[in-house]
């Protein structure tokens, strides 16, 4: 099992920046890829970004490309999501996820929510205009 704990959310103003963290514990040596997803009020959860735990290769949703940066610190078993120029539409609960499923496919393949076996409890990000 892998346990994930997100932190770093909060209430911010449009234009501000935030860095979300996701600390992994447990069977971390089995993690292949980690990702961030978000769920806005009354909307379905959507993919944000993913990073290969081994290579560091990344892939982003078109809606966040250029403003969001996903990164990892394997020594700390932590994945980060840097969010710049926050917009009210970024308001959502942000979830961290991990998968042990290896694939020869590109990082883009891991934008699929169904591939992830472990999820954190989420951290709320609220952006005021």
C-alpha positions as CSV (number, residue, x, y, z in Angstrom):
1,X,0.0,0.0,0.0
2,X,1.0,3.6,-0.6
3,X,-0.3,6.5,1.5
4,X,-0.5,10.0,0.1
5,X,-1.0,13.2,2.0
6,X,-1.5,16.5,0.2
7,X,-0.8,20.0,1.7
8,X,-0.3,23.6,0.6
9,X,-3.8,24.5,-0.4
10,X,-5.6,27.6,0.8
11,X,-7.5,30.8,0.0
12,X,-5.6,33.1,-2.4
13,X,-6.2,35.9,-4.7
14,X,-6.2,35.8,-8.5
15,X,-2.7,36.2,-9.7
16,X,-1.1,34.6,-6.7
17,X,1.0,31.5,-6.7
18,X,0.8,28.3,-4.6
19,X,2.9,25.2,-4.2
20,X,1.1,22.0,-3.4
21,X,2.9,19.1,-1.9
22,X,2.1,15.4,-1.9
23,X,4.1,13.2,0.5
24,X,4.1,9.5,-0.1
25,X,4.7,6.8,2.4
26,X,4.5,3.0,2.6
27,X,5.5,1.0,-0.4
28,X,7.0,4.0,-2.2
29,X,9.6,1.9,-4.1
30,X,6.7,0.5,-6.2
31,X,5.5,3.8,-7.4
32,X,5.8,4.2,-11.2
33,X,4.0,7.5,-11.9
34,X,2.3,10.2,-9.8
35,X,-0.3,12.7,-10.9
36,X,-2.4,15.6,-9.8
37,X,-6.1,15.8,-10.5
38,X,-8.7,18.4,-9.4
39,X,-12.4,18.6,-8.8
40,X,-14.2,21.9,-9.0
41,X,-17.6,22.4,-7.4
42,X,-20.3,20.5,-9.2
43,X,-17.9,19.2,-11.8
44,X,-16.2,15.9,-12.5
45,X,-12.6,15.3,-11.4
46,X,-10.2,16.1,-14.1
47,X,-6.5,15.5,-14.9
48,X,-4.0,18.2,-14.2
49,X,-0.5,16.8,-14.5
50,X,1.6,13.7,-14.2
51,X,5.3,12.8,-13.7
52,X,7.2,9.7,-14.1
53,X,8.8,8.7,-10.8
54,X,11.8,7.2,-12.5
55,X,12.6,9.5,-15.4
56,X,10.9,12.8,-14.3
57,X,9.1,13.0,-17.7
58,X,6.0,15.2,-17.4
59,X,2.7,15.7,-19.1
60,X,0.1,18.5,-18.5
61,X,-3.5,19.1,-19.3
62,X,-3.9,21.8,-22.0
63,X,-5.8,24.0,-19.6
64,X,-2.9,24.3,-17.2
65,X,0.1,24.2,-19.6
66,X,2.5,27.0,-18.9
67,X,1.1,28.0,-15.5
68,X,1.5,24.7,-13.6
69,X,4.7,22.8,-13.0
70,X,4.9,19.3,-11.5
71,X,8.1,18.1,-10.0
72,X,9.4,15.4,-7.6
73,X,12.0,14.9,-4.9
74,X,12.5,11.1,-4.8
75,X,14.7,11.4,-1.7
76,X,11.7,12.9,0.2
77,X,9.1,10.8,-1.6
78,X,7.3,14.0,-2.4
79,X,5.7,15.4,-5.5
80,X,5.0,19.1,-6.0
81,X,2.6,21.2,-8.0
82,X,3.6,24.7,-8.5
83,X,0.7,26.9,-9.6
84,X,1.4,30.4,-10.9
85,X,-1.0,33.1,-12.0
86,X,-3.9,31.5,-10.2
87,X,-7.4,32.1,-11.7
88,X,-10.8,31.8,-10.1
89,X,-11.4,28.8,-12.4
90,X,-8.5,27.0,-10.6
91,X,-10.7,26.8,-7.5
92,X,-11.0,23.1,-6.7
93,X,-10.0,20.3,-4.5
94,X,-6.6,19.1,-5.7
95,X,-5.9,15.4,-5.4
96,X,-2.6,13.6,-5.6
97,X,-2.5,10.0,-7.0
98,X,0.0,7.3,-7.5
99,X,0.2,4.1,-9.6
100,X,2.4,1.1,-9.6
101,X,1.4,0.2,-13.2
102,X,4.3,0.3,-15.5
103,X,3.9,0.9,-19.2
104,X,6.1,1.4,-22.2
105,X,3.7,4.2,-23.2
106,X,4.5,7.9,-22.9
107,X,3.7,9.9,-19.8
108,X,0.6,11.2,-21.6
109,X,-0.9,7.7,-21.1
110,X,-1.0,8.4,-17.4
111,X,-3.6,11.2,-17.7
112,X,-6.2,8.5,-17.2
113,X,-7.7,8.5,-13.8
114,X,-8.5,4.9,-13.9
115,X,-4.8,3.9,-13.9
116,X,-4.2,5.3,-10.4
117,X,-4.5,2.9,-7.4
118,X,-3.7,5.3,-4.6
119,X,-5.2,8.7,-3.8
120,X,-4.8,11.3,-1.2
121,X,-7.6,13.0,0.7
122,X,-7.3,16.2,-1.3
123,X,-6.4,19.8,-0.5
124,X,-8.7,22.8,-1.2
125,X,-7.5,25.7,-3.3
126,X,-9.8,28.7,-3.5
127,X,-9.0,31.6,-5.7
128,X,-10.9,34.9,-5.2
129,X,-11.2,37.4,-7.9
